[in-house]
Amino acid sequence: MLTLALIGLLGGLITAVSPCILPVLPVVFLAGGTGGTGGQADSGTRGGGSSAEQEAGGRRAVGGEDASKVLTVPVRGPAERAPRNRRPYAVVAGLVVSFAFFTLLGVTVISALGLPQDILRYIGLGLLVLIGLGLIFPPVERILEKPFARIPQRQVNKEGSAFALGLGLGLLYVPCAGPVLAAITVAGARGEISADIVVLTLSFALGTAIPLLVFALAGRRVAERVAAFRRRARGLRIVAGSLMIVLALGLAFDVTAAIQRSLPDYTSGVQKKIEDNDTARQQLSGLYDDSNKELSRCQDGADELRSCGQAPPIEGINSWFNTPGDKPVDLKSLRGKVTLIDFWTYSCINCQRAIPHLQDWERAYKDAGLRIIGVHSPEFAFEKKRSNVISGAKKLGVTWPVALDNDLTTWDNYRNRFWPAKYLIDARGTVRYFKFGEGQYDQTETMIRELLRQADPTVVLPEPTGRAMDDLTAGRTPETYLSTLRIRGYLGTPLVDDKPAVYRFPKDPLPLNKLSLDGTWTAGYERFTAGPEARLAFTYRAKNANLVLAGTGKVTVIVDGRTTKTIDVSGSPTLYRLTDDKDPRTARLELRLDEGLQAYAFTFG
């Protein structure tokens, strides 16, 4: 359990500095410094009167009411130390409490009360607007603090609105989801609250609280130390209140999501190392159903297709849309097609950033036999509402069939742990590849193309989509396999599987990242074998080009029409350096291979 707590704590720390949290940071920062600067700047604004008027009265009734009926605040003398501003702690405490409580129990509470699934989101937006109005208009703030006035500490009721602000932010807090948050969310959605889940939730909440508290304390320190903030405390409160109202409107109309999508997911790498390593998977595995173990044969983002068992059914679905008559799609009806199952949720920023790649693939490969199915597995209660999902999908341009997996049944069937996650199913209904999270789009597209060729060897595929190049390093030509099913960028005579055939270079110059064959070759799944007068041309960009070769013979290397070296090849498959330059350059590489030599894969550095 200690290991589980550590995983939750580290996962929370990473989440709290991820790009998904950026919209709430300005509010947390300003909220920490808007409760008065050491008790001085605020004294003339909270009650709407001057400090002189308060001193004359000796005691001031909160809200101007009869002092015998409400808590009174004694006036401090010059030597009396001002109470410490605890607003940073109150804001973060409220956020953590509401986030942890409603993530675990929100679905249960909403179902028990028969409330709309998105009621918590509306409550959070309403609280954010009210707190913003309270900072701008002191009478509104006094109304918000009344529920805390009965607490018998003078300072606590002053922080009541800050705690309420934290409660509201916690309801709107939509962090980037990794395996830890997925485990918590799935358990909460089913009402399966165990000791392990409670420990994981509390440690995750504590991890998220630490960076947020640091940010809020920084806001308080600036307000206390910077003279301009003390002199303009009233103006600062108005700015903070306005910002909260703007944030509420931005969240309501998904403006913040557009900003988040434009930012790189700079925490995804470290998140996977912390939350999806062997130890973490072992600790979190007990939080998932252990069925469909054959899926473990596949590895996240593997560089080859594998056979990972029959695709689990899409079942337990609440409803479908983007299908004729909103009828369900049966995976068995898609035999003969290549199917991509995309686990997503419409408010997940990581999922939103992946959707343009799915759109590209559907446009490019639908006619070639690719079918995409979105399995919408909600992370939060408001994502269960059908109208919300349909509206979110429309805004994002999702046109393929979508299944609402509100009970996370299909999520469990696929032993999934991430938003987003992509599973590729071949024409026979076997899972061959999956990718968790963002990235490696070029590799996923390569796998799609391989499966389409396996389904129909005569299929003519378009060029890889432009977005596939996003993952390449500095425009460098990607690794290229000499395989009938894995080759990319090939131009020229159509490849013939496992039989000697005569090929010819195209008449036009080869574009960048394209290769072609000439002479006699035997093209196979694992390698290309040179026959009489075998030549290979490749236009590449990199510092160096390398090729895995086997057999016995010589390879003549020609770069931009000039012979640069002759390589002696002997023995089992070995990587041979073909070119070596100080700086990256674009060049036409031509190889002339002795008969019988075997070529496997190009790599570039």
C-alpha positions in Angstrom: 0.0 0.0 0.0 3.0 2.3 0.6 4.1 1.8 -3.0 0.5 2.6 -4.2 0.5 5.8 -2.1 3.9 6.9 -3.6 2.6 6.2 -7.1 -0.5 8.3 -6.4 1.6 11.2 -4.8 4.0 11.3 -7.8 1.1 11.1 -10.2 -0.6 14.0 -8.5 2.6 16.1 -8.6 2.9 15.6 -12.3 -0.7 16.3 -12.9 -0.6 19.6 -11.0 2.1 21.0 -13.4 0.6 19.6 -16.6 -0.8 22.0 -19.3 -4.3 20.9 -18.4 -4.1 22.8 -15.1 -3.0 26.1 -16.6 -6.4 27.7 -16.7 -6.9 27.5 -12.9 -3.4 28.8 -12.0 -4.1 32.5 -12.4 -7.2 32.2 -10.2 -5.3 30.3 -7.5 -2.5 32.8 -7.6 -4.7 35.9 -7.3 -7.0 34.1 -4.8 -4.1 33.7 -2.4 -3.4 37.4 -2.3 -6.9 39.0 -2.3 -7.9 38.4 1.3 -6.1 41.5 2.6 -2.5 42.2 2.9 -1.6 41.6 6.4 -5.0 42.8 7.5 -4.4 46.4 6.5 -5.4 47.0 3.0 -8.6 45.1 3.4 -10.0 46.8 6.4 -11.7 49.6 4.6 -13.3 47.5 1.9 -14.8 44.4 3.5 -17.5 46.2 5.5 -17.9 49.1 3.1 -16.9 51.7 5.7 -13.7 53.4 6.8 -11.3 52.3 9.5 -12.1 55.4 11.5 -15.8 54.5 11.6 -14.9 51.0 12.8 -12.6 52.4 15.5 -15.4 54.8 16.7 -17.8 51.9 17.1 -15.2 49.8 19.0 -16.9 46.7 17.5 -18.4 46.3 14.1 -21.2 43.9 13.3 -20.4 41.8 10.3 -22.6 43.0 7.4 -23.8 46.0 9.3 -26.4 43.9 11.3 -27.2 44.0 15.0 -24.1 43.0 16.9 -26.2 40.9 19.3 -27.3 38.7 16.5 -24.1 38.0 14.6 -20.4 37.4 15.1 -18.6 40.7 15.8 -15.0 41.5 14.9 -13.0 43.4 17.5 -10.9 46.3 16.3 -7.2 45.7 16.6 -5.0 48.2 18.4 -1.8 49.5 16.9 0.3 47.0 18.7 -1.9 44.0 18.0 -0.5 41.7 15.3 -2.7 41.2 12.3 -4.0 37.7 11.7 -2.3 35.7 9.0 -4.0 35.5 5.6 -4.9 31.8 5.3 -6.7 32.1 1.9 -4.1 30.1 0.0 -4.7 27.1 2.3 -8.4 27.6 2.1 -8.5 27.7 -1.7 -6.3 24.6 -2.1 -8.1 22.7 0.7 -11.5 23.3 -0.9 -10.2 22.2 -4.3 -8.7 19.0 -3.0 -11.7 18.1 -0.9 -14.3 18.6 -3.6 -12.1 17.0 -6.3 -11.3 13.9 -4.2 -14.9 13.5 -2.9 -16.8 14.0 -6.1 -14.3 11.9 -8.2 -14.9 9.0 -5.9 -18.5 9.5 -4.9 -19.9 12.0 -7.4 -21.5 9.3 -9.6 -23.0 7.5 -6.6 -24.4 10.8 -5.1 -25.9 12.0 -8.4 -27.5 8.6 -9.1 -28.9 8.3 -5.6 -30.5 11.8 -5.8 -31.7 11.4 -9.4 -29.8 14.6 -10.5 -28.6 15.4 -14.0 -25.1 14.0 -14.8 -23.7 17.5 -15.4 -25.1 19.1 -12.3 -21.7 19.3 -10.6 -20.2 21.2 -13.5 -23.0 23.8 -13.3 -22.5 24.1 -9.6 -18.8 24.7 -10.0 -19.4 27.3 -12.7 -22.0 29.0 -10.5 -19.7 29.1 -7.5 -16.9 30.6 -9.6 -19.1 33.4 -10.8 -20.4 34.1 -7.3 -16.9 34.2 -5.8 -15.9 36.6 -8.7 -18.9 38.8 -7.9 -18.0 38.7 -4.2 -14.5 40.0 -4.9 -16.0 42.8 -6.9 -19.0 43.6 -4.7 -18.3 43.2 -0.9 -22.0 42.6 0.0 -22.0 39.5 -2.1 -18.9 38.2 -0.3 -20.5 38.8 3.1 -23.5 36.7 2.0 -21.1 33.9 0.9 -19.3 34.0 4.2 -22.4 33.7 6.3 -22.4 29.9 6.3 -19.0 30.0 8.0 -19.9 32.7 10.5 -20.9 30.1 13.1 -17.5 28.6 13.3 -15.9 29.9 16.6 -12.7 31.2 15.1 -12.4 34.9 14.2 -10.3 34.2 11.1 -12.0 31.1 9.7 -15.1 32.9 8.5 -12.9 35.4 6.7 -11.6 32.5 4.6 -15.1 31.1 3.9 -15.3 32.5 0.4 -11.8 31.2 -0.4 -12.8 27.7 0.7 -16.0 28.0 -1.4 -13.8 29.1 -4.3 -11.7 26.0 -3.9 -14.8 23.8 -3.8 -15.9 25.3 -7.1 -12.5 24.9 -8.7 -12.5 21.3 -7.6 -15.7 20.6 -9.5 -14.2 22.2 -12.7 -10.8 20.7 -12.3 -10.1 18.4 -15.3 -6.5 17.3 -15.2 -4.7 15.3 -17.9 -5.6 11.8 -17.2 -3.1 9.0 -16.7 -3.3 5.5 -15.3 -3.6 6.7 -11.7 -6.5 9.1 -12.3 -8.1 6.5 -14.6 -8.0 3.9 -11.8 -9.6 6.4 -9.4 -12.3 7.5 -11.9 -13.2 3.9 -13.0 -13.6 2.8 -9.4 -15.6 5.8 -8.5 -17.9 5.4 -11.5 -18.7 1.8 -10.4 -18.9 2.6 -6.7 -16.1 0.1 -6.0 -14.5 2.0 -3.2 -11.7 -0.1 -1.5 -9.0 0.8 0.9 -6.5 0.8 -2.0 -8.6 3.2 -3.9 -9.0 5.6 -1.0 -5.2 5.6 -0.4 -4.6 6.2 -4.1 -7.1 9.0 -4.2 -5.9 10.8 -1.1 -2.2 10.5 -2.1 -3.1 11.8 -5.6 -5.0 14.7 -4.2 -2.1 15.5 -1.9 0.3 15.4 -4.8 -1.9 17.9 -6.8 -2.2 20.1 -3.8 1.5 20.8 -3.2 2.3 22.7 -6.4 -1.1 24.5 -6.3 -0.4 25.6 -2.7 3.0 26.9 -3.7 1.4 28.9 -6.4 -1.2 30.3 -4.0 1.4 31.2 -1.4 3.4 32.9 -4.0 0.3 35.1 -4.7 0.0 35.9 -1.1 3.6 36.8 -0.7 3.5 39.1 -3.7 0.4 40.9 -2.3 2.1 41.3 1.1 5.5 42.4 -0.1 4.8 44.5 -3.1 3.7 48.0 -2.1 1.7 48.6 -5.3 -0.5 45.6 -4.3 -1.1 47.0 -0.8 -2.0 50.4 -2.2 -4.3 48.9 -4.8 -5.8 46.1 -2.9 -9.3 47.1 -3.9 -8.4 47.1 -7.6 -6.6 43.8 -7.3 -9.8 42.2 -5.9 -11.8 43.6 -8.8 -9.2 42.1 -11.3 -9.3 38.8 -9.5 -13.1 38.7 -9.5 -13.3 39.6 -13.1 -10.7 36.9 -14.0 -12.8 34.3 -12.2 -15.9 35.3 -14.1 -14.0 35.2 -17.4 -12.6 31.7 -16.5 -16.2 30.5 -15.8 -17.3 31.8 -19.2 -14.2 30.3 -20.8 -15.0 26.9 -19.3 -18.6 27.1 -20.1 -17.9 27.8 -23.8 -14.8 25.6 -24.1 -12.5 28.5 -24.8 -9.9 27.2 -22.3 -9.9 23.8 -24.1 -8.8 25.5 -27.4 -5.9 27.1 -25.5 -4.9 23.8 -23.8 -5.0 22.0 -27.2 -2.5 24.5 -28.6 0.1 23.7 -25.8 2.5 20.7 -26.0 1.9 18.0 -23.5 5.3 18.5 -21.8 4.5 16.1 -18.9 3.4 13.1 -20.9 6.9 11.4 -21.0 7.5 11.6 -17.3 3.9 10.7 -16.6 4.3 7.4 -18.4 7.6 6.6 -16.7 6.0 7.2 -13.3 2.5 5.8 -13.8 3.0 3.1 -16.5 6.2 1.4 -15.5 6.3 -2.3 -14.5 5.9 -1.5 -10.8 3.0 0.9 -11.3 1.2 -1.6 -13.6 1.6 -4.3 -11.1 0.2 -2.1 -8.3 -2.7 -0.8 -10.4 -3.5 -4.1 -12.0 -5.6 -5.1 -9.0 -7.9 -2.2 -9.8 -8.9 -3.6 -13.2 -10.7 -6.7 -14.4 -8.1 -9.4 -15.3 -10.0 -10.8 -18.3 -8.7 -10.9 -21.9 -5.1 -11.6 -20.9 -4.1 -12.2 -24.5 -4.0 -8.4 -24.9 -0.8 -8.4 -22.8 1.0 -9.9 -25.8 0.9 -6.4 -27.4 3.1 -3.7 -26.1 2.3 -0.1 -26.0 3.6 1.6 -29.2 5.5 -1.5 -30.3 7.4 -1.1 -33.6 5.8 -4.3 -35.1 2.4 -5.9 -35.4 1.7 -8.7 -33.0 -1.2 -11.2 -32.5 -2.9 -10.2 -29.3 -6.0 -12.3 -29.3 -9.5 -11.8 -30.7 -10.8 -8.3 -30.3 -13.1 -8.0 -27.2 -16.7 -7.1 -27.9 -18.0 -3.5 -27.7 -20.7 -4.1 -25.1 -22.5 -2.5 -22.2 -23.0 0.6 -24.3 -25.5 3.2 -23.2 -26.2 4.5 -26.8 -24.6 5.2 -30.1 -24.5 8.2 -32.5 -23.0 9.0 -35.9 -24.5 5.7 -37.2 -27.6 5.2 -39.4 -30.5 5.5 -37.0 -28.0 5.5 -34.1 -27.9 1.7 -34.3 -25.0 -0.1 -32.7 -22.0 -1.4 -34.7 -21.1 -5.1 -34.3 -17.3 -5.7 -34.7 -18.1 -9.0 -36.4 -19.8 -7.0 -39.2 -16.5 -5.3 -39.9 -14.6 -8.5 -40.7 -12.6 -7.8 -43.9 -12.0 -4.2 -42.7 -9.2 -2.8 -40.6 -10.8 -1.2 -37.4 -9.3 1.4 -35.1 -10.9 1.6 -31.7 -10.3 5.0 -30.1 -11.0 5.3 -26.4 -11.5 9.0 -25.7 -13.6 11.5 -23.8 -14.6 14.9 -25.2 -13.2 17.1 -22.4 -9.8 15.4 -22.3 -7.2 17.7 -23.8 -5.0 14.8 -24.8 -7.8 13.2 -26.7 -8.7 16.5 -28.4 -5.1 16.9 -29.6 -5.2 13.4 -31.1 -8.4 13.9 -33.1 -6.9 15.7 -36.1 -4.8 12.7 -36.8 -7.8 10.4 -36.7 -9.6 12.8 -39.1 -6.6 12.6 -41.5 -6.6 8.8 -41.3 -10.3 8.5 -42.0 -10.1 10.8 -45.0 -7.0 9.0 -46.4 -7.9 5.3 -45.7 -11.6 4.9 -45.5 -11.9 3.9 -49.1 -9.0 1.5 -48.6 -10.9 -0.3 -45.8 -10.2 1.5 -42.5 -13.1 2.0 -40.0 -12.8 4.1 -36.9 -15.0 3.6 -33.8 -14.9 6.0 -30.9 -15.6 4.5 -27.5 -16.4 7.4 -25.3 -15.5 6.3 -21.8 -16.3 9.2 -19.4 -13.8 10.5 -16.9 -16.3 12.7 -15.1 -20.1 12.6 -14.5 -21.0 15.4 -16.9 -19.3 13.4 -19.7 -22.0 10.8 -19.4 -24.7 13.1 -20.7 -25.5 12.2 -24.3 -26.2 15.7 -25.5 -22.9 16.9 -24.0 -21.0 14.2 -25.8 -22.7 14.8 -29.1 -22.1 18.6 -28.8 -18.5 18.0 -27.9 -17.9 15.6 -30.8 -19.5 18.0 -33.3 -17.2 20.9 -32.2 -14.2 18.6 -32.5 -15.2 17.3 -35.9 -15.8 13.7 -34.9 -17.8 12.1 -37.7 -17.1 8.4 -37.1 -19.4 6.1 -35.0 -19.3 6.8 -31.3 -20.3 4.4 -28.5 -21.2 5.8 -25.1 -19.4 3.5 -22.7 -20.9 5.1 -19.6 -20.4 2.1 -17.4 -16.9 1.5 -18.7 -17.7 -2.1 -19.7 -15.8 -1.9 -23.0 -13.0 0.0 -21.3 -12.6 -3.1 -19.0 -12.9 -5.5 -21.9 -9.8 -4.0 -23.5 -8.0 -3.6 -20.1 -7.5 0.0 -21.0 -5.6 2.5 -18.8 -5.4 5.7 -20.8 -7.3 8.5 -22.5 -6.7 8.5 -25.4 -5.9 4.9 -26.4 -5.9 3.4 -29.9 -6.4 -0.3 -30.7 -5.9 -1.7 -34.2 -7.9 -4.8 -35.2 -7.1 -6.6 -38.4 -9.5 -8.0 -41.1 -9.8 -11.2 -39.2 -10.8 -9.6 -35.9 -7.5 -9.9 -34.1 -6.0 -7.1 -32.1 -2.6 -6.4 -33.6 -1.3 -3.1 -32.0 -2.2 -0.5 -29.5 -0.9 2.9 -28.5 -1.6 4.6 -25.2 -1.6 8.4 -24.9 -0.5 10.9 -27.5 2.5 10.7 -29.9 3.9 8.2 -32.3 1.3 9.1 -34.9 3.7 8.2 -37.8 4.2 4.7 -36.3 0.5 4.2 -35.8 -0.2 5.2 -39.3 2.5 2.8 -40.6 0.7 0.0 -38.7 -2.6 1.0 -40.3 -1.1 0.9 -43.8 0.5 -2.6 -43.1 -2.9 -4.0 -41.9 -4.7 -2.5 -45.0 -2.1 -4.2 -47.3 -2.5 -7.5 -45.4 -6.3 -7.3 -45.8 -6.0 -6.5 -49.6 -2.5 -6.9 -51.1 -3.7 -5.1 -54.3 -4.9 -2.0 -52.4 -3.4 1.3 -53.6 -2.8 3.5 -50.7 -2.3 7.3 -50.8 0.8 9.0 -49.5 1.1 9.1 -45.7 -0.7 12.0 -44.2 1.2 15.2 -43.6 0.7 15.1 -39.8 2.6 11.8 -39.7 5.7 13.8 -40.1 5.1 15.7 -36.8 6.9 13.0 -34.8 10.1 13.0 -36.9 13.2 14.6 -35.5 14.2 17.8 -37.2 12.9 16.7 -40.6 15.2 13.6 -40.6 14.1 10.8 -42.9 12.5 8.1 -40.8 13.5 4.5 -40.3 12.3 2.5 -43.4 11.9 -1.3 -43.5 12.5 -3.2 -46.7 9.4 -5.3 -46.2 6.4 -5.8 -48.5 4.1 -5.0 -45.5 6.1 -2.4 -43.6 7.8 -0.4 -46.4 6.8 3.3 -46.7 7.6 5.9 -49.3 8.0 3.3 -52.1 7.6 4.5 -55.7 8.0 2.5 -59.0 7.0 -0.9 -60.2 4.4 -2.5 -57.9 6.0 -4.9 -55.4 5.6 -8.7 -55.9 5.5 -10.8 -52.8 8.2 -13.5 -52.4 9.0 -13.9 -56.1 11.8 -12.6 -58.3 10.6 -9.7 -60.4 12.2 -7.0 -62.6 11.7 -3.5 -61.3 12.4 -0.1 -63.0 13.2 3.3 -61.5 10.5 5.9 -62.2 11.4 8.5 -64.9 10.9 11.5 -62.6 13.4 12.3 -59.8 12.6 10.7 -56.5 11.0 13.1 -54.0 12.4 13.4 -50.4 11.9 10.3 -48.3 11.0 8.1 -51.3 12.8 5.0 -52.5 12.6 2.8 -55.6 14.1 -0.4 -57.1 15.7 -1.3 -60.4 16.8 -4.7 -61.7 15.8 -8.0 -60.3 14.7 -8.2 -56.6 12.8 -10.7 -54.5 10.6 -8.7 -52.1 9.6 -10.5 -48.9 8.0 -9.7 -45.5 11.4 -9.6 -43.7 13.9 -8.5 -46.3 14.5 -7.7 -50.0 17.0 -10.0 -51.7 19.1 -8.7 -54.7 19.1 -10.5 -58.0 20.9 -9.7 -61.3 21.7 -6.0 -61.8 19.9 -5.0 -58.5 19.9 -1.3 -57.7 18.1 0.7 -55.1 17.6 4.5 -55.0 16.6 6.6 -52.0 16.3 10.4 -51.5 16.9 11.1 -47.9 17.7 13.9 -45.4 20.1 13.2 -42.5 23.8 13.3 -41.5 24.2 9.6 -42.2 22.5 6.7 -43.9 22.7 3.1 -42.7 21.4 -0.2 -43.9 21.2 -3.6 -42.4 22.7 -6.1 -44.8 23.4 -9.8 -44.8 25.0 -12.4 -47.2 28.3 -12.2 -49.0 29.1 -9.7 -51.7 29.8 -6.0 -52.4 27.7 -2.9 -52.3 28.6 0.2 -54.3 27.5 3.5 -52.8 26.7 6.4 -55.1 25.7 9.8 -53.7 24.3 12.5 -56.0 25.8 10.6 -59.0 29.3 10.2 -57.5 30.7 6.9 -56.3 31.8 7.4 -52.7 32.6 3.9 -51.4 32.4 0.1 -51.9 31.3 -2.0 -48.9 32.2 -5.6 -48.3 29.3 -7.5 -46.8 29.8 -10.8 -45.1 27.8 -12.9 -42.6 24.6 -12.4 -40.6 22.5 -9.2 -40.7 24.7 -6.2 -39.6 24.3 -2.5 -39.8 26.6 -0.9 -42.3 27.3 2.9 -42.6 26.6 4.1 -46.1 27.2 7.9 -45.8 28.6 10.0 -43.0 28.4 13.9 -43.2 29.1 16.6 -40.6 25.7 18.3 -41.1 22.3 17.1 -42.2 21.8 17.3 -46.0 19.4 16.1 -48.7 20.9 13.7 -51.1 20.1 11.0 -53.7 21.5 7.7 -52.5 21.9 4.9 -55.0 23.1 1.4 -54.1 24.3 -1.4 -56.5 24.2 -4.8 -54.8 25.8 -8.1 -55.7 23.3 -10.9 -56.4 22.2 -12.7 -53.2 22.7 -9.9 -50.8 19.8 -9.3 -48.4 18.7 -5.8 -47.3 16.5 -5.3 -44.2 16.1 -1.8 -43.0 17.4 1.8 -43.5 18.1 4.0 -40.5 19.2 7.6 -40.5 21.0 9.8 -38.0 
